[in-house]
Amino acid sequence: MESEVAGYIGSRPSIRDCFRAAGWKLLMVQNRYPDTLEGDAQLVRSAALGEASAWSVLYTRFHERLCGRFGPFLAGMVPTGASQVDEIAARVWYSMVKTDFALLKRFDVARGCRFTTFL
């Protein structure tokens, strides 16, 4: 998966477009992972095991929240456009999957935080 994501980042389609192109059935699996602390844990575990549908739910659920965290912060410091925010978000998502999902696997609900905080 690491090389697939790297290829997507290099050619610049959005990650969301990549998920759509793959034809994953997001709505069918979304309910398997409730939007709760325990649901986050289950979702991250499945995504770290390479389950494509879990990764799709993870991205769909948290991408806008991720951009919403640093987008306003960047707007006050440098002139930003949507492409810059998307580029930074893509780097964050890529960091989650590189080296066999090492960073993603560090998420631990025992610390009492949601995946949004971890991002």
N, C-alpha and C positions, 0 to 999 in steps of 0.2 A: 504494500500500500504506500510505503514511503516514496518509492520511485514514481508511482502514479500521481501522487499529490505534487511532487516536485515538477513533474511534467506539466501539470495543470497550471502551476504558478508561473512557470517559464513562458507558457503560451498565453497567459492572461485571461482565460475565461473565468467567470466567478465560480466559486466552489459550489454555490447553489445550482448553477447551470450544469456543472459536472454531475451533481446528484440527479438532476432531472434527466440528463442524457442517459444515465445508467438505468433509468426506469424503476427506481426503488419505490416501493409502495409505502410511503410514509404514513398515510392515514391508517393503514392496517396495523402497524406496529406501535403507533404512538401511545395507545392506551396501555400497552404492556409496561410502560415506564411512567408512573405517575409523577407529577411535578412536585415532588416532596424530597426531603433529604435522603430517605431510603431509595426512592425512585432514581435520584441522581447516582447513588452508589451502584445500583443495578445497571443503569444505563452506561456508566463509565466502564464497569467491568466487561459488559458485552462489547462495547466499542473497542476496548483494549485487546479483546480476543479476536478482533478483526471482523466482527459481525457488521456487515454493510448497512443493514437497516437500523441498527443501533447508532452507528456513526451519523447516519442521515438525521435521525431524531435529535441527536446531540447537537449537531450543527444548526438545525432548524430552530430548536428551542433556545439556543444560547447566542447565536450570531448577532442578532439585533441588540441583545443586552450587552454583549462585548463591545460593539461599536458605540453604543450609547454611553459606555463608561469613559472611553478615551476621546471620542469625537469632540465633545464640548471642551475638554481640556486642551486639545490640540488647536482648536479654533482660536483660543486666546493667546497662543504662542506663535504660531506660524500660519501663513495663509494656507488653508487646506481645501481640498476638494474631495469629492466622494471617492475618487481613485486613490488618494493617499490614505484615507481611512480604510478602504478595502485592502490596500497593500499591507498595512500594518496588521489588520485582522487576519489576512492570509498567512502572514508570518507567525502569528500566534497559533493558528490552527496547525500549521506545518510543524511547529515546535512540539505539538502534542503527539504527532505520529512518528517523527524521526527517531532513529535509534530504537526501533521496535516498541514504540509507544511508551518509552521510559518516563517521560514527564507526565503523561496521562495516568500512568499506573501509580504515580505518587499521590494522587487524590485519595484522601482518607476521611470518610465520614465520621470516624471516631474523634476527629478534631472539632466536630460540631458545625462545620461550615458547608454551605451549598456550593455546587460547582461554579456558580456565578462568582462567588468570592474567590475561589481557586483560580479562575481565569484572570 
